[in-house]
Amino acid sequence: MLARRLQKEMLWLLLLTGVCGLFFFYRLGAMALIGPDEPRYAQVAREMLARRDPITPTIGGQPWLEKPALTYWLMALSMQALGVSEFAARLPSALLATAVAFFLYGVGRRVHSPLYGFFAACCFIVTPMAFGFARGATTDMPFSATLTAGLCFLFLASEATAPRSRARLFIAAGFCFGLAVLAKGLVGVLFPILIIGSSLFLRQSLRIFPRGKELAWSGLAFLLACASWYGPMLARHGWRFINEFFIEHHIQRYTTGRFQHPGPVYYYLPVLLVGMFPWTPLLLLALARLLRERRGVASSEDSENQSCARLKVFAALWIAWPFLFFSFSQSKLPGYLLPVIPAAALLAAAELLRLWGASPDRAMRLQAISLPIFFFAIAGAALLYAQRELGEVNATKPLLLVGIGGGALVGIGLALAARQKALILLILSVCVASVPVLLEIFQPAIERKESHRTLAEIALKNFRPEEKLVGYGWFHHTLTFYTNARSIYDERGRVRIIFSQKELREIAHDLGSMLVVTRWRHVRELRSSPGFDVELLGSDGEYGIVRLKVLK
């Protein structure tokens, strides 16, 4: 009996590993680094590795103090093992997303069953938020993974009965919260405090809070993790670090619009609803069910299956606090909400489990029908949006639309026939089958839109010793990584962009010659200027690179 159960457990784990491998690792390095963040973070990691200095993050040799070091450390270790590449830069995020999936499996298995754990992991894996940020060389997944690990350990500690096991779980939670602070800053400890406090209020029990030696050892683990980087940074940079990191990139980022990421207070509502695709109807149903049952769930400690009920309340608080906190921030980005997706997956999986074993009554049929309708409606809308933004799916659009329509009809038919298990397997199968298709179609289009590696390659082929790449009226941070920061950076690690010919002339006079990347209209402007010797080196779309000298 035990051997059979172990075989089933191994099957779940192997299946989960395969799903993670497809969603998080397939074609992980096939696309160039994109956007402003991926290339900058990868460049910081490369410079840490080259300078053998794990303390001060730099870009172009200048301190860059916006983010803490955990993400850079992980990337640097990956680059040291695999070489500097897109795959190495993204590998830590993919591994940590896989860890989140296994944490969710472990918690679900512990409080209910391996099936619930598997559903929770899958609900996380297939969401656009997890799929996208697991493939990004950014701080979002390291923060979400460490916070998730800490909160999972915390919940399991509150459920443990053996004192030694409980203490170990609290220590592990404290260490993970320290890592979360190393990944993103003070929110890594703020959210656990808010979640613990509200759990104490709702459960009217101190079991979720460490006591005595548990508190001392977990606090020590937290402080040791934090001190590994914050201590040396404070000793080395003092007030400058406090001002730039804590005042500017914590307080001012939250309270002012200085960093130009505005959004209305309801900004994160559509982010959550779309980010939890295709499980959004289940998440809404789970939250509604919790509101109806909140008193019995929150107060009863001894009734049957209360561990699972307490987990759902804990997950709801896990969603609520980051959601509310970031909703009132003056700087908003979709990735800020990634930490709530694991909690949302736990809630959606509970409804998925209910649907899996439910009797075919009318209410259950209605719930089942909502899944394929929402799934294929959003899939179709996403395809049309991608065509508008990327313009690369005309050849495959009819085939994809036919597939979406056919899948919707099959899904609705299964729901009406009360074949819930077949419907769930259909949705999961469509998600799995979509991954290679979507990556093959959209990765090249996204790279062309969001990366300028081609311009960097032109620059690398034409660089002469001591030449710099200067942006004139425009610069993209992919050029930072792909030219290994051969630009001009200020004392804060920000690339200097030139906006006047007078500045350009001064820099060219100092450097002798330099490469200039700019829009085509500025290329024509420079070539017609009598004060410059301009040699066109190459172009990519509306941008070009020239070698520029000042005429004597």
N, C-alpha and C positions, 0 to 999 in steps of 0.2 A: 504493500500500500504506500509506504513511504517512498520507495523507489519510483513508483508510478507518479506520485505527486511531484517528485523532483524532476522527472522527465517533462512533465507539463510546465513546470516553472522554467526549465531550460528552454523549452520551445517558445514560451512567451518572451524570454530575454533575447533569444536569437532573432525572433521576428521583430522585436523592437529595435535591435541593433541594425537589422537590414533597412528598416524604415528610416532610421536616423541617417544611415549611410547614404541613402538616396536623396533625402530632403536637404541634408546639411553638407555633404561632401562631394556629390556628383558635380563635375565641372566647377569646382570651387575656385580654381585658379585660372579659369578660361577667360575671364573678363578682366580688363584693366581696372586698376583702382579708380573709383569714381567719386565725384562730389568734392567738397572742401575738406572733409574730415579724414576719410580713409588715407589719402596720400600724406597728410600732415602727421597723423599718428604713426604711420609706417615709417616715415622719415625720422621721427623722434626715436623710434625703436632702433633703426639702423645706426643713428648717431650714438645712441647709448652703447650699442654693441661695438662700434668702431672706437669709441673713446674709452671703453671699459669703465664707464662711470654710470652706475645704476641709480644715482641719486638725482642729479639735475637734468631734467628734460631740456633738450635744445633743438632748435631748427636753424640750420646754417651757422652752427656754433654759438648762437645766442640763446640765453635761457628763455624757455617757453613754459610759463607757469600756470596755464589754464586748467590742466587736469592732473590728477594724481597718477601714480606710477604703475599700478598693477597691470594695466593693459599693455603698457610699453614693455614691462618685464616679460610678460608672456610672449609678445611678438618677438622680442629680442632672442629669447630662448628658442623659439621656433625658427628664426632666421639663422641662428648659430647651428642648429641641427640640419636644416634643409637648404640653407642659402637664402639670399634676399630675393623674394619673389612675391607675387600676389597670393599664391597658395599659402606660403609661410605666414604672411601678414594676417590672413583670414582664418588660419587653422585654429588659433585659440578660441575664437568665437564659436566655431563649429563644434569643437570639443566641449565647450562649456554648455552649449545648447543641448548637446547629447547628455551631459550630466544632469541638466534640468529635467529632461525626459525621464531619466532613471530615478531621480529623486521623487518625481510625481508617481512613478510606478511603485516605488518603495512605500510611500505614504499610503497610496490607495490600497495596496496589498495588505498593509498592516491594519488599516482600520476596517477594511471590508473583504476584499478578495483580489486575486491576481487579475481577474477580468476588469474590475474597477480601476486598478492601477494601470492596466494596458490602455483602457479607454482614456484615462486622464493624460497619459503620455501622448497618445495619438491626437487628442484634442489640442494639445499644445503644439505638437510637431507640425501639423498641417496648416496652422493659421498663417496668414500673410506676415504677421509681425514676427513670429518665430522664424519662419522660412527666410524672410528678408534679412533680419538682423543677425541670424546665425551665419550669414554669408558676408557680413560686413566687418571690416577692420576698424571697429569703433569701440567706445567704452560702454555702449548700451548693454550688450550681452554679458560681458564680465560683471557689470553691476547687477544685472537681473539674476544671473546665476548664483552669485555669492549671497545675495539677499534671499533668493529662493532656498538655497541650502540652509541658511541660518534659520529661516522661518519654519522650514520642515523639521529641522532638529528641535527647534523650540516647541513646536506642537507635539512631537513625539515625546519630548521630555515631560510635557504636561500630562501625557497619557500613561507614562511609565509608572510602574509600581515598585520595582526594585530600586533601592536607593543608589546603588553603584551605577546602574544603567542610566538612571535619571541624571546623576551628576555628570557622567560622560557626555550625555546629549546636550546638557546646558553648556558645558565647556566647548563642545564643537560649535554650538550656536554662537557663543561669544566670539570665537575665532573667525567664523564666517562673517559676522557683522563687522569685525575689524577689517576683513578683506573687502567688504562692500564699501567701507570708508576709503580704503586704498583704491577702489575702482572708480568712485564717483564723488566722494566728498562727504559732507556732513549728513546728507539725506540717508546715507548708509546706516546711521544710528538713529536718526529722527523717526523713520518709519517703524522700526521695531518697537521703539518706546511708545509711539501712538497706538500701535496694534496691541501691545501687551496691556497698556493702560485701559483701553476700551474692552479688551477681553476680560480683564479683572472685574470691570463694572458689570458686564453682561452675565458672566458666569458666576459671579459672587463667590469665587473660589480663588485661593492663592496658588493653586497647583501650577499655573502657567508662569509663575514668577519664581526665580531661583532664590533660595534662602541659605543663610549661613555660609558654609564652605562652598556650596554650589555657586552662590553669588560671587564670592571672593575669587574662586578659580576661573569662572567664566569671565569675570571682569578683567582678570589678569591676562587671559588669552586674548581678549579684545584689545587691551592696551598694548600688548606685545606686537600684535599684528599691525596696529596703527603706528606704533613708535618706530617700526622698521624703516619707514620712509619719512614720516612727518618730523621725527626727531632730528635726523641729519639735515633735512631741508631748513628747519628753523635755525639750527646751529650755523648753517652755511650762508643762508640768505636773509635771515632775520626779518626786519620790517618789510622789506620788499616782497617777500613771500606772503606775509600776512596780508598786505595791501592788495596784491594782485590776485592771490588765490582765494582768500576768504572774503575780503571786502568787495572786490570787483566781481569775481566769478561766482560768488555765493549770494551776497546781499544785494548788490546792484543788479545782477542778472535776474534775481527774483522780483525786485521792487521797481525796476525802471525798464524802459524800452531801449536802453543803450545798445543792446546787442542785436536789435532789428529782427526779432522773431515774434512779432505780435500775434495776437489771436483773441477772439471773444471768449467769454467765460465758459461757453458751451463747446469750445474747440475740441475737447477730448471725447465728447459724446459720440460723434461720428467716427473718430479714430478707434474707439473701443468697439463700436458696432461692426465696422468694416474689418477691423483688426482681428476680431474673433470669428470671421468667416471660416468655415460654413456653419459654425455652431451657435451663431448669434440667437436664433429662436430658443435654443435650449438654455442659453445663459439667461435670457430674459425670463423664461419660465422658472428657472431655478431661483432667481432673485425674487420673483413674485411669490413663489411657494414659501421662501424663507420669511418674507414679510407677513404672510398669513399665519405661519407657525412659530413666530419669533419667541413668544413667551414660553411655550413648552420646550422648544429647542434650547433656549438660553439658560433655563433654570434647572431642568431636570438632569441629574447627574447619574442616575442609576438605572434608568429604563433601558430596554433592549435597543441595541444599535446606537446608543447615544454618542459613542466615539465618532461615528460617521457624521452624526448630526452636528456635533461640536466642530468637526472639521469644516463643515459647510459655513457655519457662522464665522469661524476663523478666516476662511477664504473670503467671505463677504467683507470683513473688516480689512483684509489685505488689499482688496480692490478699492475700498472706499477711501482710505487715507491718502494714498498717492494720487488717486483721481481728484479728490478735493484740493489737495495741496497744489498740484500743478495747474489746476483750473484757474487758480487765482494768481498764478505767476505771470509776470509781464513778458517773459520769454517762453515761448511754446514751440516744441518740436514733437513730432509723432513718437520718436524713440523714447521720450520721457515716460511714456505709458507702458513700455515693454515689461517692467517689473510686475504689472498686475495680470499679465496674460497667463502665467502658471496658475494663479488663483482662479481666474475665470475658467481655465481648463478643468480644474477640480470640480467646479460647480456644474459646468456643462456635462462632464462625464457622469455625474450623479444622475442627471436626467437621461443621458444616453443609456445608462444601466437600467433605469426604470423602464425606458422604452423597449429595451432588449428583452426583458422578461415579462412585459405587461400583457394582460388579457385584451383581446381586440374589442374594446368598447368604443363608443362614439368619441369621447374626449381624447382617447389615445390615437384614434385615426386622424383627428384634426391636428394633433401635435405632430404626428408622423408626416402628414401632407405638407405642413409648413416647412419641413426640411428641404425636400426637393424643389419646392417653389422658390424659396429663398436662395438656395444653392445655385440653381441654374439661372435665375434672374440676375443675381449679382455677377455671376460668371460672364453672362452676356454683356452686361453693362461694363464690366472691366475690360472685356475685349474691345468694345467700341471706344472706350476711353484710351486704351493703349494705342489703337490705330490713330486716334487724333493726336496724341502726344508724340508717338514714335514714327508713325507713318510707314511701318514696315510689315504689315500683316495682310496686305491686299491679296496676295496669292493664296494664302491659307485661310483667309477669313470665311469664305463660304463653307469650307469643310469643318472649321471649328464651330461655326454657328449651327450647322446640321448636327454635329455631335452634341452640342449643348441642348438643342431642342429635343433630340432623341432621348438623351439622358433624362431630361425633365419629364417626358411622357412615361418612360419606364419607371422613374422614381414615384410619380404620382400613382401609377397603376399598382405598384407594390404597396404603397401606403393605403390605398383604398381596399386592397385585398388583405389588409392586416398582416402583411409579411414584413414586420418591422426589422427582423434580423437581416433579411435579404436587402432591405432598404439601407440599413447602416453599412453593410458590406459593400453595397453599390457605391455609396458616397465615398467611403475610404478607398475603394478601388479606383474611382475616377480621380481622386486626389493624387494617388500614387502614379497612375498612368500619365497624369498631366505634367508631372515634374520634368521629365526629359524633353517633352514637346515644348513646353514654355521656355525652358532654358535655351534650347536650340534656336528658337525663333527670336526671343526677345533679348538675350544677352548681347549679341552684336549690335542691336539697335540702341540699347541702353548705353553701351560703350561709346558709340558714335555721338550720342547726345550729351553724355555726362563726363567724358574723359577726353583729354587731348594728348594722349601718348604719342600720336603721330608727330605732333609739333616737337615734343621732347626728343624723339628720334632724329628729327632734322637737326635740332640743336646739337645733339651729341656727335653727329657725323661731321659737324662743321666747327666745333669749338677749337680755338687755338689756346695755347697755354695762357693762363691768367684771365681769359675772357669770362665775362659774366653774361647771364641772360636777364635782360631788363624788360619789364612790362611797361608799355607806353599806352596809357588809357585803359589797359585791360591786363589781367593775369589770371591764370587758373592754377589751383594748387596741385593738380596732377603733374604740372611742370616741376614743382618742388621735389617730388619723389623721383620722377623719371630722369631728372638731370642731377640728382643727388645734391639738391639745394645750391646749385651754382648761380644764385641770384644775389641780390643785395637785401639784407635783413637788418631791421632796426634792433635796438637793445632789448626789445621784448619778443624777438623772434618772428615779427610780422614782416612779410615781404614788402619791399618798397615799390610802389607803383608810381610811375612818372606821368604827370598830366600837362606838362608844358615843354615846348622846345627849348626854353631857356634852361630848365633843369636837365634835360637830356643832353644839351651841349656841355654843361658843366661836368656831368658824369663821364661823358665820352672823352672830354679833355683830360680828366684824371686817369681814365683807364686806357686810353690810347685807341682801342677799338672794343666793341661789344656787340653782342647779339641782341636784337630788339624783337619782341613778339608783340603784335598789335593787330588791330582790325585792318581790312584791306583799304578802307578809306584813309587811314593814317599812313599806310605804306605809300599810297600815291602822294599824300601830303609831304612825307619825308623825302621822297624821290624828287619832288619838284622844288624842295628847299635849297637855296644856293649855299647854305652853310654846311651841308653834310655830303659825305661820300657814302652812298647807299648801294649795297649789293644784295639783291634778292636771292635768298637761299632755298626757299620752299614755302609751301602753303598747305593748309588743310581747311577746306570750306571757306568761311569768311575771314579766316585769320592767316597771317603770314609771318615769316621770320626773315629779318634782314641783318646783314652785318653793317654796322654804322661807325663811321669815323668823322671827326671834325676836320673840315678843310682848312688848311693853314693859309 
